[in-house]
Amino acid sequence: MTTDTATESDTEPSGEPVSVSSGEQLDDLVSTHDAVLVDFYADWCGPCKMLEPVVERLAAETDAVVAKVDVDANQQLASAYGVRGVPTLVLFADGQQVEEIVGVQPEDQLRSLVASYT
């Protein structure tokens, strides 16, 4: 039995964070979607783990695409965006970086920030 596994995940938000592994992939997301929230994180980072369920809820419940970048696996990409600490959240709207937040923030504050650009 074969199943058609083609999805729209490359162009449409899936309700889950998108794992980004290259600058080209991030550029494509930013240019394709009106609002993209990028979570620069590290697996060893305690605050990042605290923020993870919030990021997942934002992906599921807002109009923004949420992307995750592992700074250890993508050091050049993190450096290109000036990430010096994790977690760092970068919000893009209409292809432009509009916000950068370092550290854990309350979910309602992040939700309001995303909503102001969607």
C-alpha positions in Angstrom: 0.0 0.0 0.0 1.3 3.4 -0.9 0.3 6.7 0.6 0.7 10.1 -0.9 3.0 11.8 1.6 3.3 15.1 -0.2 2.5 18.0 2.2 2.4 21.7 2.1 4.9 22.0 4.9 7.4 23.8 2.8 5.0 26.7 2.2 2.3 26.5 4.8 2.7 26.6 8.6 2.0 23.2 10.1 1.2 24.4 13.6 4.5 23.1 14.9 7.9 24.8 15.0 10.0 24.3 11.9 13.6 23.2 12.5 16.0 25.4 10.5 19.4 24.1 9.5 20.6 26.7 7.1 20.6 30.4 6.3 18.9 29.7 3.0 16.1 27.8 4.7 15.6 30.7 7.1 15.7 33.2 4.3 13.0 31.2 2.4 10.7 31.1 5.4 11.1 34.8 6.1 10.5 35.8 2.4 7.5 33.4 2.1 5.6 34.2 5.3 4.3 37.5 6.7 5.5 36.8 10.2 8.2 34.5 11.4 9.3 34.0 15.0 12.8 32.4 15.2 13.9 30.7 18.4 17.7 30.5 18.7 18.2 27.8 21.4 20.6 25.2 22.7 19.8 21.7 24.0 21.8 22.3 27.2 20.1 25.6 28.0 17.7 25.4 30.9 15.8 28.6 30.1 15.5 27.4 26.5 13.8 24.2 27.8 11.4 26.4 29.9 10.6 28.4 26.8 10.0 25.4 24.5 6.3 24.8 25.4 5.6 28.5 25.0 7.2 28.4 21.5 5.2 25.3 20.6 1.9 27.0 21.7 2.7 30.1 19.7 3.4 27.9 16.6 0.0 26.1 17.1 -2.1 29.1 18.1 -0.8 32.2 16.2 -0.6 33.1 12.5 3.2 33.4 12.7 5.5 30.6 11.4 7.8 29.6 14.3 11.3 28.4 13.4 13.9 26.9 15.7 17.6 27.2 15.2 20.0 25.1 17.3 22.9 27.4 17.9 25.4 24.6 18.5 24.6 22.9 15.2 24.3 26.3 13.3 26.9 28.5 14.8 27.4 30.6 11.7 23.7 31.3 11.3 23.5 32.3 15.0 26.5 34.5 14.5 25.0 36.1 11.4 22.1 37.3 13.5 24.2 38.5 16.4 23.0 35.8 18.8 25.2 36.0 21.9 23.0 34.4 24.4 20.2 31.8 24.4 17.3 31.8 24.2 17.1 34.6 21.7 13.9 35.2 19.8 14.0 37.1 16.5 10.7 38.3 14.9 10.5 39.0 11.2 7.6 40.8 9.6 7.2 41.3 5.9 10.7 40.1 5.3 12.4 42.4 7.8 13.8 41.8 11.3 11.5 43.8 13.6 12.2 42.5 17.1 14.9 40.7 19.1 14.3 39.4 22.6 17.0 37.7 24.7 15.9 35.5 27.6 12.7 33.9 28.7 9.6 36.2 28.4 6.0 35.6 29.6 3.8 33.9 27.0 1.3 36.7 27.0 4.0 39.2 26.2 5.3 37.1 23.3 1.8 36.4 22.1 1.0 40.1 22.0 4.3 40.9 20.2 3.5 38.3 17.5 -0.1 39.5 17.2 1.1 43.1 16.6 2.8 42.0 13.4 0.2 39.4 12.1 
